[in-house]
Amino acid sequence: MNWDKLIRCPYHWADDIACMYEDKIDICSIRGDDYFMFGFHPIHIFLNTASLEQYENAKPFMKDTQKLREKCGHSLNGAKSVLERLLG
């Protein structure tokens, strides 16, 4: 517990950090019966972001959902794919 009565939880994986690295962590290998914190951002789930480059290419279209959909990825290492494996 923090000084202001908030509980601080360390992240074990975060989509915005994971998309910056070429070597991807097998997120399911860190699942278990223990406590783990995973961080997901709605935009990265929507885009299924797998790389920082993909996200940067999508940024100009944040207010144009039709064009933004065209920037969605299909990678198994994308945020949406990882979340689906965690929930599955």
Backbone as CSV, one residue per row, in Angstrom:
resi,resn,N_x,N_y,N_z,CA_x,CA_y,CA_z,C_x,C_y,C_z
1,MET,0.842,-1.183,0.000,0.000,0.000,0.000,0.884,1.242,0.000
2,ASN,0.464,2.213,-0.758,1.185,3.463,-0.905,0.855,4.393,0.267
3,TRP,1.595,5.475,0.391,1.372,6.462,1.457,-0.023,7.069,1.412
4,ASP,-0.629,7.123,0.229,-1.962,7.716,0.093,-3.072,6.663,0.076
5,LYS,-2.755,5.498,0.597,-3.700,4.374,0.736,-4.082,3.715,-0.589
6,LEU,-3.341,4.024,-1.665,-3.538,3.335,-2.934,-2.648,2.109,-2.969
7,ILE,-3.144,1.079,-3.556,-2.343,-0.138,-3.710,-1.626,-0.064,-5.041
8,ARG,-0.322,-0.140,-5.025,0.477,-0.119,-6.251,0.671,-1.556,-6.732
9,CYS,0.409,-1.753,-8.007,0.512,-3.080,-8.599,1.532,-3.032,-9.729
10,PRO,2.584,-3.833,-9.647,3.577,-3.821,-10.734,3.027,-4.500,-11.987
11,TYR,3.317,-3.896,-13.129,2.920,-4.486,-14.403,3.892,-5.597,-14.767
12,HIS,3.360,-6.695,-15.220,4.189,-7.784,-15.729,4.259,-7.725,-17.253
13,TRP,3.281,-7.042,-17.853,3.230,-6.901,-19.310,2.307,-5.736,-19.630
14,ALA,2.699,-4.902,-20.585,1.861,-3.788,-21.027,1.940,-3.697,-22.544
15,ASP,0.792,-3.546,-23.195,0.739,-3.557,-24.657,1.555,-2.445,-25.290
16,ASP,1.574,-1.251,-24.681,2.316,-0.143,-25.276,3.826,-0.346,-25.202
17,ILE,4.288,-1.058,-24.211,5.720,-1.367,-24.094,6.065,-2.558,-24.988
18,ALA,5.206,-3.574,-24.981,5.468,-4.781,-25.777,5.576,-4.475,-27.261
19,CYS,4.830,-3.479,-27.743,4.865,-3.197,-29.182,6.172,-2.526,-29.603
20,MET,6.990,-2.114,-28.647,8.263,-1.472,-28.978,9.401,-2.474,-29.171
21,TYR,9.182,-3.725,-28.776,10.247,-4.726,-28.844,9.985,-5.763,-29.917
22,GLU,11.041,-6.110,-30.628,10.918,-7.122,-31.676,10.740,-8.516,-31.080
23,ASP,11.501,-8.815,-30.025,11.379,-10.115,-29.358,10.142,-10.095,-28.478
24,LYS,9.177,-10.900,-28.825,7.910,-10.905,-28.106,7.927,-11.957,-27.004
25,ILE,7.306,-11.624,-25.884,7.171,-12.545,-24.759,5.946,-13.415,-24.999
26,ASP,6.081,-14.701,-24.732,4.916,-15.583,-24.792,4.120,-15.323,-23.522
27,ILE,3.115,-14.481,-23.638,2.380,-14.024,-22.467,1.710,-15.170,-21.716
28,CYS,1.321,-16.212,-22.408,0.669,-17.334,-21.744,1.637,-18.114,-20.863
29,SER,2.920,-17.975,-21.118,3.899,-18.689,-20.295,4.042,-18.056,-18.909
30,ILE,3.572,-16.813,-18.728,3.657,-16.188,-17.412,2.334,-16.244,-16.663
31,ARG,1.350,-16.859,-17.279,0.076,-17.073,-16.586,0.242,-18.160,-15.549
32,GLY,-0.493,-18.068,-14.506,-0.444,-19.088,-13.476,-1.447,-18.789,-12.390
33,ASP,-1.226,-19.388,-11.240,-2.139,-19.184,-10.127,-1.770,-17.963,-9.292
34,ASP,-0.644,-17.350,-9.610,-0.210,-16.177,-8.874,-0.841,-14.918,-9.445
35,TYR,-0.607,-13.820,-8.765,-1.103,-12.523,-9.193,-0.219,-11.974,-10.309
36,PHE,-0.820,-11.542,-11.408,-0.099,-10.899,-12.501,-0.935,-9.720,-12.991
37,MET,-0.264,-8.642,-13.342,-0.938,-7.438,-13.841,-0.579,-7.257,-15.309
38,PHE,-1.595,-7.157,-16.149,-1.421,-6.923,-17.570,-2.090,-5.593,-17.901
39,GLY,-1.424,-4.765,-18.696,-1.983,-3.467,-19.061,-2.363,-3.418,-20.536
40,PHE,-3.614,-3.084,-20.798,-4.107,-2.955,-22.174,-4.740,-1.585,-22.362
41,HIS,-4.492,-0.983,-23.511,-5.108,0.282,-23.892,-6.176,-0.012,-24.946
42,PRO,-7.336,0.620,-24.851,-8.409,0.353,-25.823,-7.970,0.507,-27.281
43,ILE,-7.178,1.521,-27.586,-6.756,1.721,-28.980,-5.886,0.568,-29.466
44,HIS,-5.046,0.018,-28.596,-4.189,-1.093,-29.006,-4.992,-2.382,-29.168
45,ILE,-6.038,-2.533,-28.379,-6.927,-3.689,-28.571,-7.657,-3.540,-29.908
46,PHE,-8.197,-2.354,-30.171,-8.910,-2.103,-31.426,-8.011,-2.365,-32.632
47,LEU,-6.788,-1.825,-32.589,-5.864,-1.960,-33.719,-5.165,-3.320,-33.758
48,ASN,-5.249,-4.058,-32.666,-4.454,-5.273,-32.499,-2.968,-4.932,-32.724
49,THR,-2.541,-3.869,-32.057,-1.194,-3.337,-32.237,-0.130,-4.364,-31.878
50,ALA,0.785,-4.574,-32.817,1.906,-5.486,-32.600,3.246,-4.758,-32.691
51,SER,3.227,-3.546,-33.252,4.479,-2.794,-33.390,4.203,-1.302,-33.231
52,LEU,5.216,-0.606,-32.791,5.098,0.839,-32.650,4.859,1.485,-34.011
53,GLU,5.467,0.944,-35.042,5.290,1.465,-36.402,3.816,1.392,-36.828
54,GLN,3.170,0.290,-36.540,1.751,0.138,-36.878,0.925,1.211,-36.178
55,TYR,1.193,1.433,-34.904,0.456,2.448,-34.149,0.716,3.848,-34.702
56,GLU,1.965,4.163,-34.982,2.311,5.482,-35.523,1.629,5.725,-36.872
57,ASN,1.526,4.687,-37.704,0.847,4.803,-38.999,-0.659,5.033,-38.841
58,ALA,-1.221,4.567,-37.739,-2.659,4.701,-37.505,-3.026,6.033,-36.856
59,LYS,-2.098,6.648,-36.151,-2.395,7.870,-35.387,-3.075,8.987,-36.184
60,PRO,-2.678,9.257,-37.421,-3.341,10.348,-38.160,-4.835,10.094,-38.421
61,PHE,-5.293,8.874,-38.244,-6.673,8.515,-38.573,-7.543,8.282,-37.337
62,MET,-7.114,8.771,-36.179,-7.837,8.518,-34.930,-9.275,9.045,-34.951
63,LYS,-9.566,10.034,-35.777,-10.926,10.573,-35.841,-11.697,10.070,-37.061
64,ASP,-11.103,9.162,-37.809,-11.745,8.597,-38.993,-11.790,7.077,-38.815
65,THR,-12.863,6.596,-38.188,-12.928,5.179,-37.828,-12.852,4.248,-39.031
66,GLN,-13.349,4.682,-40.167,-13.289,3.837,-41.369,-11.829,3.600,-41.779
67,LYS,-11.049,4.677,-41.849,-9.639,4.536,-42.214,-8.844,3.862,-41.097
68,LEU,-9.263,4.107,-39.864,-8.579,3.486,-38.730,-8.741,1.970,-38.777
69,ARG,-9.918,1.510,-39.192,-10.146,0.060,-39.321,-9.167,-0.577,-40.313
70,GLU,-8.799,0.176,-41.327,-7.855,-0.335,-42.326,-6.463,-0.536,-41.738
71,LYS,-6.188,0.069,-40.603,-4.877,-0.034,-39.956,-4.817,-1.153,-38.923
72,CYS,-5.941,-1.858,-38.747,-5.967,-2.960,-37.780,-5.068,-4.094,-38.249
73,GLY,-4.333,-4.654,-37.318,-3.416,-5.735,-37.640,-4.018,-7.105,-37.371
74,HIS,-3.330,-8.117,-37.853,-3.791,-9.499,-37.690,-2.738,-10.373,-37.011
75,SER,-1.741,-9.742,-36.413,-0.643,-10.480,-35.802,-1.093,-11.240,-34.551
76,LEU,-0.546,-12.412,-34.359,-0.792,-13.168,-33.130,-0.135,-12.496,-31.933
77,ASN,0.787,-11.560,-32.198,1.445,-10.821,-31.131,0.776,-9.477,-30.859
78,GLY,-0.319,-9.187,-31.545,-1.035,-7.941,-31.336,-1.775,-7.941,-30.005
79,ALA,-2.078,-6.749,-29.511,-2.718,-6.604,-28.200,-4.045,-7.368,-28.107
80,LYS,-4.876,-7.276,-29.133,-6.166,-7.974,-29.113,-5.971,-9.492,-29.094
81,SER,-5.046,-9.976,-29.898,-4.771,-11.414,-29.944,-4.250,-11.914,-28.603
82,VAL,-3.380,-11.134,-27.979,-2.830,-11.517,-26.674,-3.942,-11.540,-25.628
83,LEU,-4.787,-10.516,-25.627,-5.893,-10.454,-24.670,-6.834,-11.645,-24.854
84,GLU,-7.143,-11.974,-26.099,-8.021,-13.119,-26.364,-7.413,-14.417,-25.832
85,ARG,-6.086,-14.586,-25.995,-5.429,-15.799,-25.455,-5.487,-15.816,-23.924
86,LEU,-5.304,-14.666,-23.306,-5.370,-14.602,-21.845,-6.763,-14.945,-21.327
87,LEU,-7.766,-14.456,-22.026,-9.142,-14.685,-21.575,-9.664,-16.072,-21.935
88,GLY,-9.000,-16.689,-22.924,-9.453,-17.989,-23.424,-9.136,-19.116,-22.568
